[in-house]
Each structure stands twice: as structure tokens, then as C-alpha cells.
Amino acid sequence: MAGSIALRLSATVCGIALLAVAGAAQAQTLDVQIDRSARVGLTGSAASVIVGNPAIADVTVVDANTLFVTGKGYGVTEVVVVDGVGRTLFKSEIVVTGGSTGSVRVWRGAEATEMACGASCSTSIRNGAGAGAATTP
């Protein structure tokens, strides 16, 4: 009797541990630099892709099993991909950072200007500046 209770308790603990591992595998974080992309391979065919905040990240569907997540703006959002019957194939928090992409943000009061920098800096197209943007040495 005590052996069967211990066996059932052990099986229950193993089941809970497996559920925790499965949940941890699904709750992941994907770091993407702004204006960069990360490839996501799916284990099934995607039917729907949901992006929490499209101003932070965008998703391009290459085929039913391949997505590219592109960093659009700084911040955190979530991407969820489901198959045709509603099963979750991918769910991830997307963290978009500046990384080391050669850009800086200049603040003048409450107004921010994104600058793309190489040998010199110029206003980024993210600010709506055209090809004739002034450069700063």
C-alpha cells in the first residue's frame, strides 16, 4: 500500500516536472537588434501570426514553417504563432534593443533624433529625413 502511494506520488511529481519543462520551452525570449532580423523555424505549419505591438517588431512569413522577426522600434512585445486548429507553435517575448549597430539617439528636450553613424553621423530615415539629410562630422 505504501509502495503504491509512493509510486503514484513519484509519477505525479514527474508529470508536474514535465509540464514545467514544456511551459518553460514555450515561454522564451528572442532578442533582436533594431533593423535586424532573426529566423524562427516552426515545428508545424503556421496558420496565424499575432504580433502584440507591430511598432516594436514585425514578422515576415517566408513559408508555413519559417518566419523572420524584424526589430522595428525599441521595446518589448510578444509574437504568437498558431496552426490551423489553434495549437500554439511559437510564443515568445521579443526584446528589441539598439545593440551595436552604429546608431545613437540625440535628445533635445523631449524630442529624440535617431542618428546613423559611420565615419560621420546623419539623421536616420527612421526620423523621416530624406537623402539630403545634413551630416555631422
N, C-alpha and C positions, 0 to 999 in steps of 0.2 A: 504494500500500500504506500509506504513512504517512498519507495523507489519509483512508483508510477507518478506520484506527485512531483518528485524531483525532476523526472523526465519531462513531464508536461511544463513545469516551470522553466526548465532549460530550453525547451522548444519555443516557449513564449518569448523568452529573453532573446533568443536567436532571431525570431521573427521581427521583434521590435528593432533589433540592431540592423537587420536587412532593410527595413523601412527607412531607418535613419540614414543609411548609406545611400539608398535610392533618392531620398529627398535632397541629400547634400549634393549628389551628382547633378540633379536638376537645377538647384539653386546655385548658379555660378555667376561669376563676374567676368566681363570681357572689357579689357582696357583698349581703347582706340585713340590714337592721336588725331587732333583736328586735321581735316583734309587728307586723312589716310584711311585705308580700308583694311578690314580683317575678313578672311574667308571663314565661313561656317559650313561644315559638312553635316548633312542630316542623315539619320538612320532610316527615314521613311520619306514619302512624298508629301511635300507641303501643299496645303490647300488654302490656308490663310496665314498672313503675316500681320501682326499688330505691333505698331511702334508707339510707345507711350507718348513721346514728345518728338515729332519729326524735325523740330528746330535744333535738336541736340544730335540725333542720329538718323540716318536714312538707310533703308535696306533695298538692295538690288537683287532680284531673283534671277539667277543665271539659268537654272533648270529646277526641276522638282526637288532635287537633293542638295543644291548648292546655293548659298546666299553670300552676299558681301555686305558687311555693315560698314558704313562710312561715317566718320565723325564730322558733324556739321557745325556744332556750337559747343562751348564748354558746358559741362554739367553731367548729370546722371539721368538716365531714362531706363526703360525696360523694353525688351523685344520678346514677343511670344510667337511661336510658330506652331500651328496645329495641322493635323492631317484631315482627310475628308470626313471622318467620323468624330472629330473633335478631340482626339488624343493629343496631348502636348508632346511635340517632338523636340522643341528647344525653348528654353525660358532662361533669360539672362539679364542681369543688370548691366547696362552699358555705361561705362565711365569714359567720357571724352575729356582728354587733357591736352595741354599745349605741347607737351613733350619737348624735344629739342629740334624743332622744325625751322629754326632761324626766324622766328617771329617774336615781336614784342608788342605789348599793349601800352599806349601812352594815354595817361589820364589828364585832362584839363577840366578841373572841376568835376562835374558829374558826367562829362562826355568822354567816352573812350574811343581811341583811334587805333585800329589794328595796323601794324607795320610789318611788312615782309622784308627781311634783312639778308643781305649777302655781303658784297663789298660795300654797298650802300643800302640805305633803307628807303622804301617807298610805301605809300599808303596801299594797303591791301584792297583787292577788289571786293572783299567782304564788307567794306565800308561804302561801296557803291562808286568808288573812284574809277575813272576810266584809264585808258592807256596813257593819257597825258598827265598823270599824277606827278606832282613835284617830288624830287628825291632829296634826301637829307644825307650829307656825307658822314 
